[in-house]
Amino acid sequence: MALTAVIRVPSRALLRPWARLRDAALGWIEPAGGGGVEVSAQRFASQKVLVEPDPAAGVAVMKFKNPPVNSLSLELLTELVISLEKLENDKTVRGVVLTSDCPGIFSAGLDLTEMCGRNPAHYAEYWKAVQEMWLRLYLSNLVLVAAINGASPAGGCLIALTCDYRVMADNPKYCIGLNETLLGIVAPFWFKDNLVNTIGHRASERALQLGLLFPPTEALQVGMVDKVVPKDQVQSTALSVLAQWMAIPDHARQLTKNMMRKPTADRLLKQRDADIQNFVSFISRDSIQKSLQMYLEKLKQKKG
């Protein structure tokens, strides 16, 4: 979003939004149905993220569970970062599979309710959480493999692009891509950079301008995913891929990953505050708010 207008946002809005959820995410949680779930060495969970470690194999499976479509709410973004941090601090874990606990959907992307009818401080807090999620995943020293077991538009695609390898279920209904232009918005420069690094400049330009969503076979052809397999083999294939990557000495692989990715991440880090201000300015426009409200109303009517 190439915008220049600046809106002043209280500094407290730029504080790490997940700080207030840390205890809930890493200790006991209270599900909607009541009762507590204790974090254990084998499995820990928050309201929106389920993590199943396998210490013997040195891996963990992280599942998004924000039904019905795993929209990237502030809460989910917060818990995802906390869960990743916990795994990075666990010396027994070297690789993670990112997947969905919601049937037929990996993630539908950014949560429009976080961007509609709120105040500038909330928009700033939300966008910083989106930035932080991307930075933490993109620069993680762990091997990350996306097990894309459902549709993955927009922000869902972004999560997949941060991973070292992407396995997708072979179902033509499960499409992946950065389709922001279809909603009348523009993918930020760091979304674009991540895509260009994955599929090249020309393919990215076409995909971004047209808001293309690729079915699995086309996503494989363009290089957006690395392997397409039957749905019931997605997670097992992702775990097999993890084993291949973990056969490489960690220090050599991690230094190489950092060498390849740091320049891209640094672009955002140097412009992070400006990117937040641009987002707040853009999303606060009356025309954008009206468009989002109309889209949300259509979604409600479909559900009805």
C-alpha positions as CSV (number, residue, x, y, z in Angstrom):
1,M,0.0,0.0,0.0
2,A,2.0,3.0,-1.3
3,L,0.4,5.6,1.0
4,T,2.0,8.6,2.5
5,A,-0.6,10.0,4.9
6,V,0.4,9.6,8.6
7,I,-1.9,9.0,11.5
8,R,-0.5,9.4,15.0
9,V,-1.0,6.3,17.0
10,P,-0.5,6.0,20.8
11,S,2.7,4.2,21.6
12,R,0.9,1.7,23.7
13,A,-0.8,0.4,20.6
14,L,2.5,-0.7,19.2
15,L,3.5,-2.8,22.3
16,R,3.6,-6.5,21.7
17,P,-0.1,-7.5,21.7
18,W,0.7,-11.1,22.8
19,A,2.2,-10.1,26.1
20,R,-1.2,-10.1,27.9
21,L,-1.9,-13.7,26.5
22,R,1.4,-15.3,27.4
23,D,0.2,-16.9,30.7
24,A,-2.9,-18.3,29.0
25,A,-1.0,-19.7,26.0
26,L,1.8,-21.3,27.9
27,G,0.0,-22.5,31.0
28,W,-3.5,-23.6,31.8
29,I,-6.3,-22.6,29.4
30,E,-10.0,-22.5,29.9
31,P,-11.9,-23.8,26.8
32,A,-15.4,-22.5,26.1
33,G,-16.9,-25.6,27.7
34,G,-15.2,-25.1,31.0
35,G,-12.4,-27.0,32.7
36,G,-8.7,-26.6,32.3
37,V,-6.1,-28.1,30.0
38,E,-2.6,-28.5,31.4
39,V,0.4,-27.9,29.2
40,S,2.5,-31.0,29.1
41,A,5.7,-32.1,27.5
42,Q,3.8,-34.1,24.9
43,R,1.1,-31.5,23.9
44,F,0.2,-27.9,24.7
45,A,-2.6,-25.8,23.5
46,S,-4.1,-22.4,23.6
47,Q,-7.6,-21.3,22.4
48,K,-6.5,-21.0,18.8
49,V,-3.4,-23.1,18.3
50,L,-2.7,-26.8,19.1
51,V,0.9,-28.0,19.3
52,E,1.7,-31.7,19.3
53,P,5.5,-32.2,19.9
54,D,7.3,-35.5,19.2
55,P,10.5,-35.1,21.2
56,A,11.9,-38.5,20.0
57,A,11.7,-37.3,16.4
58,G,12.7,-33.7,17.2
59,V,9.6,-32.3,15.5
60,A,6.2,-30.8,16.4
61,V,2.9,-30.3,14.5
62,M,1.3,-26.9,15.0
63,K,-2.4,-26.8,14.1
64,F,-4.5,-23.6,13.6
65,K,-7.9,-24.0,15.2
66,N,-10.0,-20.9,14.7
67,P,-13.2,-22.3,13.1
68,P,-14.8,-22.0,10.7
69,V,-12.0,-20.7,8.4
70,N,-8.9,-20.0,10.6
71,S,-9.1,-16.3,10.0
72,L,-6.0,-14.6,11.4
73,S,-7.5,-12.8,14.3
74,L,-5.4,-10.9,16.8
75,E,-5.8,-13.7,19.2
76,L,-4.6,-16.4,16.7
77,L,-1.7,-14.3,15.6
78,T,-0.7,-13.8,19.2
79,E,-0.9,-17.4,20.1
80,L,0.9,-18.5,17.0
81,V,3.9,-16.4,17.9
82,I,3.9,-17.5,21.5
83,S,3.7,-21.2,20.4
84,L,6.5,-20.8,17.9
85,E,8.7,-19.1,20.6
86,K,8.1,-21.9,23.0
87,L,9.1,-24.5,20.3
88,E,12.2,-22.4,19.5
89,N,13.2,-22.5,23.1
90,D,12.7,-26.3,23.3
91,K,16.1,-27.8,22.5
92,T,14.4,-31.1,21.5
93,V,12.5,-29.5,18.6
94,R,14.3,-28.9,15.3
95,G,11.4,-28.8,12.9
96,V,7.7,-27.9,12.8
97,V,4.8,-28.8,10.5
98,L,2.2,-26.0,10.2
99,T,-1.3,-27.2,9.3
100,S,-5.0,-26.7,10.0
101,D,-7.4,-28.3,12.5
102,C,-10.3,-27.0,10.4
103,P,-11.6,-29.3,7.6
104,G,-11.0,-28.0,4.1
105,I,-9.3,-24.7,5.0
106,F,-5.7,-24.0,5.8
107,S,-6.4,-20.3,6.6
108,A,-8.7,-17.8,4.9
109,G,-6.3,-15.0,5.8
110,L,-6.6,-11.7,7.7
111,D,-9.6,-11.3,9.9
112,L,-11.7,-8.5,8.4
113,T,-13.5,-7.9,11.6
114,E,-10.2,-6.7,13.1
115,M,-10.0,-4.1,10.3
116,C,-13.6,-2.9,10.2
117,G,-15.3,-0.5,12.6
118,R,-12.4,-0.2,15.0
119,N,-10.2,2.7,16.0
120,P,-6.7,3.6,14.6
121,A,-5.0,2.2,17.8
122,H,-6.6,-1.2,17.2
123,Y,-5.6,-1.2,13.5
124,A,-2.0,-0.4,14.5
125,E,-2.0,-3.2,17.1
126,Y,-3.4,-5.7,14.6
127,W,-1.0,-4.8,11.8
128,K,2.0,-5.0,14.1
129,A,0.8,-8.5,15.1
130,V,0.6,-9.5,11.4
131,Q,4.2,-8.1,10.9
132,E,5.5,-10.0,13.9
133,M,3.9,-13.3,12.8
134,W,5.6,-13.0,9.4
135,L,9.0,-12.0,10.8
136,R,9.0,-14.7,13.4
137,L,8.0,-17.4,10.9
138,Y,10.2,-16.1,8.0
139,L,13.4,-15.9,10.2
140,S,12.8,-18.9,12.4
141,N,15.9,-21.1,12.9
142,L,13.6,-24.2,12.9
143,V,12.7,-26.0,9.7
144,L,9.1,-25.1,8.9
145,V,7.0,-27.2,6.5
146,A,3.5,-26.1,5.5
147,A,1.0,-29.0,5.3
148,I,-1.6,-27.2,3.3
149,N,-4.7,-29.3,3.9
150,G,-7.3,-26.8,2.6
151,A,-7.8,-23.5,0.9
152,S,-5.1,-20.9,1.5
153,P,-5.9,-17.4,0.1
154,A,-4.3,-14.1,1.1
155,G,-2.8,-14.3,4.7
156,G,-3.0,-18.1,4.6
157,C,-0.8,-18.1,1.5
158,L,1.5,-15.7,3.3
159,I,2.0,-18.1,6.2
160,A,2.7,-20.9,3.7
161,L,5.3,-18.7,1.9
162,T,7.3,-18.2,5.1
163,C,7.9,-21.9,5.3
164,D,11.0,-23.7,4.0
165,Y,8.8,-26.2,2.1
166,R,5.1,-26.5,1.1
167,V,3.1,-29.7,0.7
168,M,-0.5,-29.2,-0.6
169,A,-3.5,-31.5,-0.8
170,D,-4.5,-32.5,-4.3
171,N,-8.0,-31.0,-4.4
172,P,-9.0,-28.5,-7.1
173,K,-11.2,-26.7,-4.5
174,Y,-8.1,-25.9,-2.4
175,C,-6.6,-22.8,-4.0
176,I,-3.7,-20.7,-2.8
177,G,-2.6,-17.2,-3.7
178,L,-2.4,-13.5,-2.7
179,N,-5.8,-12.3,-4.0
180,E,-5.9,-8.9,-2.2
181,T,-6.7,-7.0,-5.4
182,L,-10.0,-8.8,-5.7
183,L,-11.1,-7.1,-2.5
184,G,-9.9,-3.7,-3.7
185,I,-6.8,-3.7,-1.5
186,V,-3.1,-4.0,-2.2
187,A,-0.7,-6.6,-0.9
188,P,2.1,-4.8,1.2
189,F,5.6,-4.8,-0.2
190,W,6.8,-7.5,2.1
191,F,4.0,-9.8,1.0
192,K,5.2,-9.1,-2.6
193,D,8.9,-9.6,-1.7
194,N,8.1,-13.0,-0.2
195,L,6.2,-14.1,-3.3
196,V,8.9,-12.8,-5.7
197,N,11.5,-14.8,-3.8
198,T,9.4,-17.9,-4.2
199,I,8.0,-17.8,-7.8
200,G,10.0,-15.0,-9.5
201,H,9.2,-11.4,-10.6
202,R,7.0,-11.9,-13.7
203,A,4.9,-14.7,-12.2
204,S,4.4,-12.6,-9.1
205,E,3.5,-9.4,-11.0
206,R,0.8,-11.3,-12.9
207,A,-0.5,-13.1,-9.8
208,L,-0.7,-10.0,-7.7
209,Q,-2.3,-7.7,-10.3
210,L,-5.0,-10.3,-11.1
211,G,-5.4,-11.6,-7.6
212,L,-4.9,-15.1,-8.8
213,L,-5.8,-18.2,-6.7
214,F,-4.0,-21.3,-8.0
215,P,-5.4,-24.8,-7.6
216,P,-2.8,-27.3,-6.5
217,T,-1.5,-28.5,-9.9
218,E,-1.0,-24.9,-11.1
219,A,0.5,-23.8,-7.7
220,L,3.0,-26.7,-8.2
221,Q,3.7,-25.6,-11.8
222,V,4.4,-22.0,-10.9
223,G,6.5,-23.0,-7.8
224,M,4.2,-21.7,-5.1
225,V,4.1,-25.2,-3.5
226,D,6.8,-27.9,-3.7
227,K,4.7,-31.1,-3.7
228,V,1.1,-32.1,-4.2
229,V,-0.2,-35.3,-2.6
230,P,-3.5,-36.9,-1.7
231,K,-5.2,-35.1,1.3
232,D,-4.7,-38.1,3.6
233,Q,-0.9,-38.0,2.9
234,V,-0.3,-34.3,3.4
235,Q,0.9,-34.4,7.1
236,S,2.9,-37.6,6.7
237,T,4.6,-36.2,3.6
238,A,5.4,-33.0,5.5
239,L,6.9,-35.0,8.3
240,S,9.0,-37.0,5.8
241,V,10.2,-33.7,4.3
242,L,11.2,-32.5,7.7
243,A,13.4,-35.5,8.3
244,Q,15.2,-34.8,5.0
245,W,15.9,-31.2,5.9
246,M,16.9,-32.1,9.5
247,A,19.6,-34.4,8.1
248,I,21.5,-31.3,7.3
249,P,23.7,-29.9,10.3
250,D,21.6,-27.2,12.0
251,H,24.3,-24.5,12.1
252,A,25.0,-24.7,8.4
253,R,21.4,-24.8,7.4
254,Q,20.4,-22.0,9.8
255,L,23.3,-19.7,8.6
256,T,22.3,-20.3,5.0
257,K,18.7,-19.6,5.6
258,N,19.5,-16.4,7.4
259,M,21.9,-15.4,4.5
260,M,19.1,-15.9,2.0
261,R,16.3,-14.3,4.0
262,K,17.8,-11.5,6.1
263,P,17.8,-8.9,3.3
264,T,14.1,-9.4,2.7
265,A,13.2,-9.2,6.4
266,D,15.4,-6.2,6.9
267,R,13.3,-4.2,4.3
268,L,10.3,-4.5,6.6
269,L,12.3,-4.0,9.8
270,K,13.7,-0.7,8.5
271,Q,10.2,0.5,7.4
272,R,8.1,-1.2,10.1
273,D,6.6,1.9,11.7
274,A,5.9,3.5,8.3
275,D,4.2,0.3,7.1
276,I,1.9,0.4,10.2
277,Q,1.0,4.0,9.6
278,N,0.3,3.3,5.9
279,F,-1.9,0.5,6.8
280,V,-3.8,2.5,9.4
281,S,-4.2,5.4,6.9
282,F,-5.5,3.0,4.2
283,I,-7.8,0.9,6.3
284,S,-9.3,4.0,7.9
285,R,-10.6,5.5,4.7
286,D,-14.3,5.8,4.5
287,S,-14.4,4.0,1.1
288,I,-12.4,1.1,2.4
289,Q,-14.5,0.8,5.5
290,K,-17.7,0.8,3.4
291,S,-16.2,-1.9,1.1
292,L,-15.3,-4.1,4.1
293,Q,-18.7,-3.6,5.7
294,M,-20.4,-4.6,2.5
295,Y,-18.2,-7.7,2.1
296,L,-18.9,-8.7,5.7
297,E,-22.6,-8.3,5.2
298,K,-22.5,-10.6,2.2
299,L,-20.7,-13.2,4.2
300,K,-23.3,-13.0,6.9
301,Q,-26.1,-13.5,4.3
302,K,-24.3,-16.5,2.9
303,K,-24.1,-18.0,6.4
304,G,-27.8,-17.2,7.0
